[in-house]
């Protein structure tokens, strides 16, 4: 079983990721507005600001990977499983907060990805990263 300290650390990092995801969602909405207005200066600004949040998120992900690697192999595997949203063999009441945060983050990230795809297709047209890809 994972220690309370390990679960608390993972939950805290997931909450930090959630804060970044909220900011990323807001910036994506503002980017969509800038694209609609055809305001190239604002588009560049929001793309830059979004990249900063994405970089911050990558740092959080790296911290979780490092933490998993520092744990004994079995505990690291258990934590990696929890971070995918699956309880594994951990008592559900012990990991409920972490699983809830992981799933909340995943849902918000999926929403952001859909919005990003829409903005990219409007802005880039046939040159969009998503051009020719199924929805």
C-alpha positions in Angstrom: 0.0 0.0 0.0 1.1 3.5 -0.8 2.0 5.8 2.1 -0.1 8.9 3.0 2.9 11.0 2.1 3.1 9.6 -1.4 -0.6 10.0 -2.0 -0.5 13.6 -0.6 2.4 14.5 -2.8 0.7 13.1 -5.9 -2.6 14.8 -5.0 -0.9 18.1 -4.5 0.9 17.9 -7.8 -2.4 17.0 -9.5 -4.1 20.0 -7.9 -1.2 22.2 -9.3 -1.8 20.7 -12.7 -5.5 21.5 -12.4 -4.7 25.1 -11.7 -2.5 25.2 -14.9 -5.3 23.4 -16.8 -7.8 26.1 -15.8 -5.4 28.8 -17.0 -4.8 26.9 -20.2 -8.5 26.6 -20.8 -9.0 30.3 -20.3 -6.0 31.1 -22.6 -7.4 28.8 -25.2 -10.8 30.6 -25.1 -9.0 34.0 -25.4 -7.0 32.6 -28.3 -10.2 31.5 -30.0 -11.5 35.0 -29.6 -8.3 36.5 -31.0 -8.5 34.1 -34.0 -12.1 35.2 -34.6 -11.1 38.8 -34.6 -8.1 38.0 -36.8 -5.9 39.8 -34.3 -2.4 38.4 -35.1 -0.6 40.2 -32.3 -3.0 38.7 -29.7 -2.8 35.3 -31.3 1.0 35.3 -30.9 0.7 36.5 -27.3 -1.9 33.9 -26.3 0.1 31.1 -28.0 3.2 32.2 -26.1 1.2 32.3 -22.8 -0.3 28.9 -23.5 3.2 27.5 -24.1 4.3 28.7 -20.7 1.4 26.8 -19.1 2.1 23.7 -21.1 5.8 23.9 -20.0 4.6 24.2 -16.4 2.4 21.1 -16.9 5.3 19.2 -18.3 7.3 20.1 -15.2 4.5 18.7 -13.0 4.3 15.5 -15.1 8.1 15.2 -14.8 7.9 15.6 -11.0 5.4 12.8 -10.8 7.5 10.5 -13.0 10.6 11.3 -10.8 8.6 10.5 -7.7 7.4 7.2 -9.1 11.0 6.3 -10.0 12.2 7.1 -6.5 9.7 4.8 -4.9 10.3 1.0 -4.5 9.3 -0.6 -7.8 6.0 -2.0 -6.7 4.9 1.3 -5.1 6.0 3.2 -8.2 3.9 0.9 -10.4 0.9 1.4 -8.0 1.2 5.2 -8.2 1.6 5.2 -12.0 -1.6 3.1 -12.2 -3.4 5.6 -9.9 -2.2 8.5 -12.1 -4.0 6.8 -15.0 -7.3 7.0 -13.0 -7.4 3.3 -12.0 -7.5 2.3 -8.3 -5.6 -0.9 -8.7 -5.4 -2.8 -5.4 -5.4 0.3 -3.2 -8.3 0.8 -0.8 -10.8 3.0 -2.6 -11.4 5.3 0.3 -7.6 5.9 0.7 -7.1 7.0 -2.9 -10.5 8.6 -3.7 -9.2 12.2 -3.6 -6.3 11.5 -6.0 -8.5 9.5 -8.4 -11.1 12.3 -8.4 -8.4 14.9 -9.2 -6.9 12.8 -11.9 -10.2 12.3 -13.6 -11.2 15.9 -13.3 -7.8 16.9 -14.9 -8.3 14.4 -17.7 -11.8 15.7 -18.5 -10.6 19.3 -18.5 -7.6 18.4 -20.7 -9.9 16.6 -23.2 -12.1 19.8 -23.3 -9.0 21.9 -23.9 -7.8 19.6 -26.7 -11.2 19.8 -28.5 -11.1 23.6 -28.2 -7.5 23.7 -29.4 -8.4 21.5 -32.4 -11.2 23.9 -33.3 -9.0 27.0 -33.0 -6.2 25.4 -35.0 -8.5 24.4 -37.8 -10.1 27.9 -38.0 -6.7 29.6 -37.9 -4.6 27.2 -40.0 -7.2 25.8 -42.4 -5.6 23.2 -44.5 -2.2 23.9 -42.9 -3.6 23.1 -39.5 -1.9 20.4 -37.4 -5.3 18.7 -37.3 -6.0 19.0 -41.1 -7.1 15.6 -42.5 -7.4 14.0 -39.0 -10.7 12.6 -37.8 -12.5 14.3 -35.0 
